[in-house]
Amino acid sequence: MYIPRLSNLMIENPEIEIEFLTGAEVVNLAKRDADIALRLVRPSQRDLIVRKRVR
């Protein structure tokens, strides 16, 4: 996988650790299963911020 700006982010911020997990399960952000989640379904947790990207 190639993400153009990711290499610059990692060089400028070596303390940041990025791990990409893919799968069909929905992680629970309240339980800190992940810090950021990209989903194809609307989350059921009410305290999450949802943004829809429009091209």
Helices and strands as residue ranges (DSSP letters): H 6-12
